[in-house]
Amino acid sequence: MVNKDLLEILRCPACVREKEGLLDFYKESWFICRDCGRKYPVRDDIPVMLIDEGDKWAQTRVEDLPIPPPNA
């Protein structure tokens, strides 16, 4: 499980400089940016907050996200 303190401070790395970059935590497996729609997986309880990783899933509908996220 992702640390609660971390949940409060994480922001979308692509949006945080120009917008709030707030994230929704989806099924304890994904962080979804409210501004741009990038989706960042959580693997082994570690959020993968790389813009390239978020880009891979940006066009995937939330309902279609694999739970748990696939490894690399």
FIFI-157232 format. One record per atom (N, C-alpha, C, CB): residue number from 0; residue in three letters; x, y, z. Coordinates in pm, whole numbers, plus 50000, padded with zeros to 5 digits. Atoms other than C-alpha are relative to their C-alpha. Glycine has a CB too. Layout:
# FIFI-157232
<NUM,"Ala",<X,Y,Z>>
...
# end
This chain:
# FIFI-157232
<0,"Met",<50083,49881,50000>>
<0,"Met",<50000,50000,50000>>
<0,"Met",<50087,50125,50000>>
<0,"Met",<49906,50000,50121>>
<1,"Val",<49926,49875,50011>>
<1,"Val",<50119,50349,49912>>
<1,"Val",<49980,50081,50129>>
<1,"Val",<49954,50082,49875>>
<2,"Asn",<50001,49920,49878>>
<2,"Asn",<50206,50565,50213>>
<2,"Asn",<49903,50117,49989>>
<2,"Asn",<50141,50051,50030>>
<3,"Lys",<50101,49893,50001>>
<3,"Lys",<49927,50812,50306>>
<3,"Lys",<50063,50138,49980>>
<3,"Lys",<49920,49998,50129>>
<4,"Asp",<49933,49871,50015>>
<4,"Asp",<50171,51103,50335>>
<4,"Asp",<50041,50024,49855>>
<4,"Asp",<50123,50008,50091>>
<5,"Leu",<49961,49991,50140>>
<5,"Leu",<50294,51031,49984>>
<5,"Leu",<49879,50032,49912>>
<5,"Leu",<50066,49870,49954>>
<6,"Leu",<50122,49975,50077>>
<6,"Leu",<49937,51028,49852>>
<6,"Leu",<49964,50148,49999>>
<6,"Leu",<49884,49920,50059>>
<7,"Glu",<50036,49859,49988>>
<7,"Glu",<49893,51387,49971>>
<7,"Glu",<50092,50092,49921>>
<7,"Glu",<50001,50041,50144>>
<8,"Ile",<49906,49909,50066>>
<8,"Ile",<50203,51529,49805>>
<8,"Ile",<50026,49968,49853>>
<8,"Ile",<50129,49999,50073>>
<9,"Leu",<49975,50036,50140>>
<9,"Leu",<50221,51341,49473>>
<9,"Leu",<49920,50088,49905>>
<9,"Leu",<49966,49852,49976>>
<10,"Arg",<50064,49922,50105>>
<10,"Arg",<50142,51548,49164>>
<10,"Arg",<50048,49948,49865>>
<10,"Arg",<50031,50153,50016>>
<11,"Cys",<49960,50040,50135>>
<11,"Cys",<50154,51482,48791>>
<11,"Cys",<50125,50079,49961>>
<11,"Cys",<49884,50025,49898>>
<12,"Pro",<49877,49930,50036>>
<12,"Pro",<50510,51561,48682>>
<12,"Pro",<49988,50081,49871>>
<12,"Pro",<50112,49900,49985>>
<13,"Ala",<50018,49926,50125>>
<13,"Ala",<50385,51683,48343>>
<13,"Ala",<49922,50130,50020>>
<13,"Ala",<49928,49913,49897>>
<14,"Cys",<50090,49886,49981>>
<14,"Cys",<50135,51933,48485>>
<14,"Cys",<50036,50092,50116>>
<14,"Cys",<49862,49951,50020>>
<15,"Val",<49983,49930,49873>>
<15,"Val",<50263,52047,48822>>
<15,"Val",<50058,50141,49987>>
<15,"Val",<50089,49919,50088>>
<16,"Arg",<49941,49865,50014>>
<16,"Arg",<50453,52353,48692>>
<16,"Arg",<49900,50104,49953>>
<16,"Arg",<50116,49995,49904>>
<17,"Glu",<50095,49905,50057>>
<17,"Glu",<50158,52509,48512>>
<17,"Glu",<49859,49986,50058>>
<17,"Glu",<49995,49984,49852>>
<18,"Lys",<50132,50026,49944>>
<18,"Lys",<49855,52354,48683>>
<18,"Lys",<50018,49933,50135>>
<18,"Lys",<49913,49911,49905>>
<19,"Glu",<49988,50066,49870>>
<19,"Glu",<49776,52180,49008>>
<19,"Glu",<50057,49859,49989>>
<19,"Glu",<49864,49993,50068>>
<20,"Gly",<49948,50136,50018>>
<20,"Gly",<49852,51834,48871>>
<20,"Gly",<49946,49902,50102>>
<20,"Gly",<50149,50001,50007>>
<21,"Leu",<50058,50089,49900>>
<21,"Leu",<49619,51672,49122>>
<21,"Leu",<49972,49863,49941>>
<21,"Leu",<49871,50059,50057>>
<22,"Leu",<50016,50138,50043>>
<22,"Leu",<49592,51296,49104>>
<22,"Leu",<49889,49931,50076>>
<22,"Leu",<50131,49924,50018>>
<23,"Asp",<50096,50089,49936>>
<23,"Asp",<49312,51053,49175>>
<23,"Asp",<50066,49864,50011>>
<23,"Asp",<49865,49993,49920>>
<24,"Phe",<49943,50132,49977>>
<24,"Phe",<49417,50720,49323>>
<24,"Phe",<49892,49898,49968>>
<24,"Phe",<50053,49984,50148>>
<25,"Tyr",<50101,50092,50052>>
<25,"Tyr",<49230,50448,49134>>
<25,"Tyr",<50033,49856,50035>>
<25,"Tyr",<49987,50016,49849>>
<26,"Lys",<49990,50142,49963>>
<26,"Lys",<49186,50100,49281>>
<26,"Lys",<50138,49960,50053>>
<26,"Lys",<49968,49915,49880>>
<27,"Glu",<49868,50023,49940>>
<27,"Glu",<49517,50130,49465>>
<27,"Glu",<50103,49948,49899>>
<27,"Glu",<49988,49901,50114>>
<28,"Ser",<49912,50049,50106>>
<28,"Ser",<49687,50062,49131>>
<28,"Ser",<50045,50107,49901>>
<28,"Ser",<49933,49890,49925>>
<29,"Trp",<49971,49898,50098>>
<29,"Trp",<49690,50385,48930>>
<29,"Trp",<49982,50140,50059>>
<29,"Trp",<49910,49983,49877>>
<30,"Phe",<50021,49859,49974>>
<30,"Phe",<49736,50759,48972>>
<30,"Phe",<49957,50063,49869>>
<30,"Phe",<50129,50070,50059>>
<31,"Ile",<50055,49939,50121>>
<31,"Ile",<49528,50955,48721>>
<31,"Ile",<49996,50151,50018>>
<31,"Ile",<49858,49944,49969>>
<32,"Cys",<49995,49855,49992>>
<32,"Cys",<49594,51322,48656>>
<32,"Cys",<49865,50060,49961>>
<32,"Cys",<50111,50056,49909>>
<33,"Arg",<50127,49934,50027>>
<33,"Arg",<49282,51537,48673>>
<33,"Arg",<50011,50102,49886>>
<33,"Arg",<49949,50069,50125>>
<34,"Asp",<49981,49898,50103>>
<34,"Asp",<49433,51791,48431>>
<34,"Asp",<50024,49943,49861>>
<34,"Asp",<50115,50088,50038>>
<35,"Cys",<49960,50047,50133>>
<35,"Cys",<49590,51592,48147>>
<35,"Cys",<49954,49858,49968>>
<35,"Cys",<50149,50007,49987>>
<36,"Gly",<50046,50136,50024>>
<36,"Gly",<49456,51239,48192>>
<36,"Gly",<50109,49894,49994>>
<36,"Gly",<49925,49996,49874>>
<37,"Arg",<49895,50103,49996>>
<37,"Arg",<49795,51070,48212>>
<37,"Arg",<49972,49906,50117>>
<37,"Arg",<50142,50065,50014>>
<38,"Lys",<50023,50102,49898>>
<38,"Lys",<49784,50750,48412>>
<38,"Lys",<50133,49936,50037>>
<38,"Lys",<49899,49894,49950>>
<39,"Tyr",<49872,50050,49950>>
<39,"Tyr",<50075,50639,48628>>
<39,"Tyr",<49975,49874,50083>>
<39,"Tyr",<50072,50108,50085>>
<40,"Pro",<50023,50125,49928>>
<40,"Pro",<50092,50278,48748>>
<40,"Pro",<50072,49996,50135>>
<40,"Pro",<50046,49882,49915>>
<41,"Val",<49935,50029,49872>>
<41,"Val",<50178,50160,49098>>
<41,"Val",<50044,49855,49991>>
<41,"Val",<49904,50026,50124>>
<42,"Arg",<49945,50135,50009>>
<42,"Arg",<50409,49860,49088>>
<42,"Arg",<50075,49968,50129>>
<42,"Arg",<50093,49984,49877>>
<43,"Asp",<49937,50039,49874>>
<43,"Asp",<50513,49679,49405>>
<43,"Asp",<49993,50113,50102>>
<43,"Asp",<50147,49959,49977>>
<44,"Asp",<50027,49889,49908>>
<44,"Asp",<50363,49968,49607>>
<44,"Asp",<50084,50124,49973>>
<44,"Asp",<50024,49955,50142>>
<45,"Ile",<49919,49883,50036>>
<45,"Ile",<50585,50219,49425>>
<45,"Ile",<49936,50068,49879>>
<45,"Ile",<50148,49958,49968>>
<46,"Pro",<50056,49927,50114>>
<46,"Pro",<50425,50487,49204>>
<46,"Pro",<50109,50027,49895>>
<46,"Pro",<49936,50134,50047>>
<47,"Val",<49907,49976,50110>>
<47,"Val",<50597,50507,48865>>
<47,"Val",<49959,50134,49937>>
<47,"Val",<49999,49882,49893>>
<48,"Met",<50041,49865,50037>>
<48,"Met",<50575,50884,48814>>
<48,"Met",<50090,50058,49890>>
<48,"Met",<50002,50091,50121>>
<49,"Leu",<49922,49955,50115>>
<49,"Leu",<50763,50911,48484>>
<49,"Leu",<49902,50046,49891>>
<49,"Leu",<50093,49886,49946>>
<50,"Ile",<50090,49947,50102>>
<50,"Ile",<50602,51126,48214>>
<50,"Ile",<49983,49901,49886>>
<50,"Ile",<50053,50133,49947>>
<51,"Asp",<50010,50099,50109>>
<51,"Asp",<50683,50864,47949>>
<51,"Asp",<49905,49886,50037>>
<51,"Asp",<50138,49943,49967>>
<52,"Glu",<50089,50107,49955>>
<52,"Glu",<50501,50603,48157>>
<52,"Glu",<49855,50048,49998>>
<52,"Glu",<50039,49952,50142>>
<53,"Gly",<50134,49943,50003>>
<53,"Gly",<50199,50830,48197>>
<53,"Gly",<49947,50015,49859>>
<53,"Gly",<49999,50134,50069>>
<54,"Asp",<50039,49986,50142>>
<54,"Asp",<50197,50894,47821>>
<54,"Asp",<49951,49867,49941>>
<54,"Asp",<50119,50052,49919>>
<55,"Lys",<50038,50131,50054>>
<55,"Lys",<50171,50520,47748>>
<55,"Lys",<49853,49969,50025>>
<55,"Lys",<50086,49890,50062>>
<56,"Trp",<50135,50035,49957>>
<56,"Trp",<49836,50503,47927>>
<56,"Trp",<49900,50114,49984>>
<56,"Trp",<50002,49956,50143>>
<57,"Ala",<50086,49881,50006>>
<57,"Ala",<49694,50850,47855>>
<57,"Ala",<49871,49977,49922>>
<57,"Ala",<50076,50114,49936>>
<58,"Gln",<50118,50021,50083>>
<58,"Gln",<49451,50728,47588>>
<58,"Gln",<49915,49879,50044>>
<58,"Gln",<50042,49981,49856>>
<59,"Thr",<50074,50116,49950>>
<59,"Thr",<49338,50420,47784>>
<59,"Thr",<49888,50047,50091>>
<59,"Thr",<50095,49902,50076>>
<60,"Arg",<50113,49965,49914>>
<60,"Arg",<48994,50452,47938>>
<60,"Arg",<50025,49944,50139>>
<60,"Arg",<49865,49947,49941>>
<61,"Val",<49981,50043,49862>>
<61,"Val",<48992,50425,48315>>
<61,"Val",<49947,49859,50021>>
<61,"Val",<49931,50098,50097>>
<62,"Glu",<50060,50132,49983>>
<62,"Glu",<48765,50121,48297>>
<62,"Glu",<50084,49889,49937>>
<62,"Glu",<49860,49998,49939>>
<63,"Asp",<49919,50099,50071>>
<63,"Asp",<49017,49947,48069>>
<63,"Asp",<50141,49984,50058>>
<63,"Asp",<50010,50038,49854>>
<64,"Leu",<49867,50012,49940>>
<64,"Leu",<49323,49993,48291>>
<64,"Leu",<50016,49862,50065>>
<64,"Leu",<50022,50112,50105>>
<65,"Pro",<49980,50131,49939>>
<65,"Pro",<49470,49656,48391>>
<65,"Pro",<50029,50012,50150>>
<65,"Pro",<50114,49926,49931>>
<66,"Ile",<49979,50004,49856>>
<66,"Ile",<49455,49576,48761>>
<66,"Ile",<50051,49861,50033>>
<66,"Ile",<49868,50034,50079>>
<67,"Pro",<49898,49899,49979>>
<67,"Pro",<49727,49523,48869>>
<67,"Pro",<50066,50040,49869>>
<67,"Pro",<50104,49949,50099>>
<68,"Pro",<49930,49957,50122>>
<68,"Pro",<49936,49720,48619>>
<68,"Pro",<50105,49897,49959>>
<68,"Pro",<50067,50137,50022>>
<69,"Pro",<49897,50095,50045>>
<69,"Pro",<50165,49509,48403>>
<69,"Pro",<50140,50051,50035>>
<69,"Pro",<49989,49977,49847>>
<70,"Asn",<49860,49960,49974>>
<70,"Asn",<50536,49509,48480>>
<70,"Asn",<50061,50048,49870>>
<70,"Asn",<50083,49882,50060>>
<71,"Ala",<49931,49936,50112>>
<71,"Ala",<50735,49735,48250>>
<71,"Ala",<49946,49953,49872>>
<71,"Ala",<50146,49976,50003>>
# end
